[in-house]
Amino acid sequence: MKKKNLDNKTSLMGVIKFITYAGNLSIYRVDVMGQEVIVQLQNFFGEEKFKNGDKVYLTWDKASSVILNE
């Protein structure tokens, strides 16, 4: 999860709606086109911090993409 999509990976833009801090993890509820996506990130010292209302990009490698048929 990043605030900017600078690496041109496959991505979706979303907005952080709720954050839960759970020890060494942060759990983010992100609104992506009206759907809630839950993101878990390990907390590391010095890493980018996010807050409610931030616009973020959820990114992944193209090789990890899977098409799901209904």
ChimeraX commands (.cxc) that place a marker at each C-alpha (Angstrom):
marker #1 position 0.00,0.00,0.00 radius 0.5
marker #1 position 1.47,3.34,-1.04 radius 0.5
marker #1 position 0.39,6.96,-1.26 radius 0.5
marker #1 position 1.63,7.19,-4.87 radius 0.5
marker #1 position 1.84,4.63,-7.65 radius 0.5
marker #1 position 5.31,5.40,-8.98 radius 0.5
marker #1 position 6.41,1.93,-10.00 radius 0.5
marker #1 position 3.72,1.37,-12.68 radius 0.5
marker #1 position 2.63,-1.94,-11.16 radius 0.5
marker #1 position -0.92,-3.19,-11.40 radius 0.5
marker #1 position -2.88,-1.16,-8.86 radius 0.5
marker #1 position -6.22,0.02,-7.53 radius 0.5
marker #1 position -6.79,3.41,-5.90 radius 0.5
marker #1 position -8.69,3.46,-2.63 radius 0.5
marker #1 position -9.35,5.53,0.48 radius 0.5
marker #1 position -8.55,4.39,4.02 radius 0.5
marker #1 position -11.78,4.28,6.04 radius 0.5
marker #1 position -10.65,2.66,9.31 radius 0.5
marker #1 position -7.39,1.59,10.96 radius 0.5
marker #1 position -6.85,-0.97,13.72 radius 0.5
marker #1 position -3.49,-1.16,15.47 radius 0.5
marker #1 position -2.85,-4.71,16.66 radius 0.5
marker #1 position 0.62,-4.90,18.19 radius 0.5
marker #1 position 3.10,-5.41,15.37 radius 0.5
marker #1 position 0.36,-5.17,12.69 radius 0.5
marker #1 position -1.85,-2.42,11.35 radius 0.5
marker #1 position -5.11,-3.49,9.72 radius 0.5
marker #1 position -6.58,-1.05,7.20 radius 0.5
marker #1 position -10.11,-1.07,5.81 radius 0.5
marker #1 position -9.82,0.50,2.37 radius 0.5
marker #1 position -12.74,1.55,0.16 radius 0.5
marker #1 position -11.95,0.56,-3.45 radius 0.5
marker #1 position -14.73,1.47,-5.91 radius 0.5
marker #1 position -17.40,0.88,-3.23 radius 0.5
marker #1 position -15.92,-2.44,-2.06 radius 0.5
marker #1 position -14.08,-2.91,1.23 radius 0.5
marker #1 position -10.59,-4.37,0.98 radius 0.5
marker #1 position -8.79,-5.35,4.18 radius 0.5
marker #1 position -5.02,-4.83,4.18 radius 0.5
marker #1 position -2.68,-6.07,6.92 radius 0.5
marker #1 position 0.78,-4.50,7.14 radius 0.5
marker #1 position 3.53,-5.21,9.62 radius 0.5
marker #1 position 4.61,-2.10,11.52 radius 0.5
marker #1 position 8.24,-1.17,10.87 radius 0.5
marker #1 position 10.07,1.80,12.34 radius 0.5
marker #1 position 10.56,4.56,9.78 radius 0.5
marker #1 position 8.00,3.30,7.24 radius 0.5
marker #1 position 5.32,5.47,5.71 radius 0.5
marker #1 position 2.38,6.04,8.05 radius 0.5
marker #1 position -1.22,6.26,6.88 radius 0.5
marker #1 position -4.31,7.87,8.41 radius 0.5
marker #1 position -8.07,7.75,7.84 radius 0.5
marker #1 position -9.04,9.53,4.63 radius 0.5
marker #1 position -5.69,9.01,2.91 radius 0.5
marker #1 position -5.85,8.12,-0.77 radius 0.5
marker #1 position -3.67,5.02,-1.29 radius 0.5
marker #1 position -2.75,2.61,-4.05 radius 0.5
marker #1 position -2.95,-1.15,-3.54 radius 0.5
marker #1 position -0.32,-2.66,-5.84 radius 0.5
marker #1 position 0.79,-6.11,-6.94 radius 0.5
marker #1 position 2.90,-7.72,-9.65 radius 0.5
marker #1 position 1.13,-8.50,-12.92 radius 0.5
marker #1 position 2.30,-12.12,-12.59 radius 0.5
marker #1 position 0.19,-12.44,-9.43 radius 0.5
marker #1 position -3.05,-11.41,-11.20 radius 0.5
marker #1 position -5.79,-14.02,-11.56 radius 0.5
marker #1 position -9.01,-13.62,-13.56 radius 0.5
marker #1 position -12.03,-14.95,-11.71 radius 0.5
marker #1 position -15.07,-16.01,-13.72 radius 0.5
marker #1 position -18.49,-15.56,-12.16 radius 0.5
marker link #1:1,2 radius 0.2
marker link #1:2,3 radius 0.2
marker link #1:3,4 radius 0.2
marker link #1:4,5 radius 0.2
marker link #1:5,6 radius 0.2
marker link #1:6,7 radius 0.2
marker link #1:7,8 radius 0.2
marker link #1:8,9 radius 0.2
marker link #1:9,10 radius 0.2
marker link #1:10,11 radius 0.2
marker link #1:11,12 radius 0.2
marker link #1:12,13 radius 0.2
marker link #1:13,14 radius 0.2
marker link #1:14,15 radius 0.2
marker link #1:15,16 radius 0.2
marker link #1:16,17 radius 0.2
marker link #1:17,18 radius 0.2
marker link #1:18,19 radius 0.2
marker link #1:19,20 radius 0.2
marker link #1:20,21 radius 0.2
marker link #1:21,22 radius 0.2
marker link #1:22,23 radius 0.2
marker link #1:23,24 radius 0.2
marker link #1:24,25 radius 0.2
marker link #1:25,26 radius 0.2
marker link #1:26,27 radius 0.2
marker link #1:27,28 radius 0.2
marker link #1:28,29 radius 0.2
marker link #1:29,30 radius 0.2
marker link #1:30,31 radius 0.2
marker link #1:31,32 radius 0.2
marker link #1:32,33 radius 0.2
marker link #1:33,34 radius 0.2
marker link #1:34,35 radius 0.2
marker link #1:35,36 radius 0.2
marker link #1:36,37 radius 0.2
marker link #1:37,38 radius 0.2
marker link #1:38,39 radius 0.2
marker link #1:39,40 radius 0.2
marker link #1:40,41 radius 0.2
marker link #1:41,42 radius 0.2
marker link #1:42,43 radius 0.2
marker link #1:43,44 radius 0.2
marker link #1:44,45 radius 0.2
marker link #1:45,46 radius 0.2
marker link #1:46,47 radius 0.2
marker link #1:47,48 radius 0.2
marker link #1:48,49 radius 0.2
marker link #1:49,50 radius 0.2
marker link #1:50,51 radius 0.2
marker link #1:51,52 radius 0.2
marker link #1:52,53 radius 0.2
marker link #1:53,54 radius 0.2
marker link #1:54,55 radius 0.2
marker link #1:55,56 radius 0.2
marker link #1:56,57 radius 0.2
marker link #1:57,58 radius 0.2
marker link #1:58,59 radius 0.2
marker link #1:59,60 radius 0.2
marker link #1:60,61 radius 0.2
marker link #1:61,62 radius 0.2
marker link #1:62,63 radius 0.2
marker link #1:63,64 radius 0.2
marker link #1:64,65 radius 0.2
marker link #1:65,66 radius 0.2
marker link #1:66,67 radius 0.2
marker link #1:67,68 radius 0.2
marker link #1:68,69 radius 0.2
marker link #1:69,70 radius 0.2
view
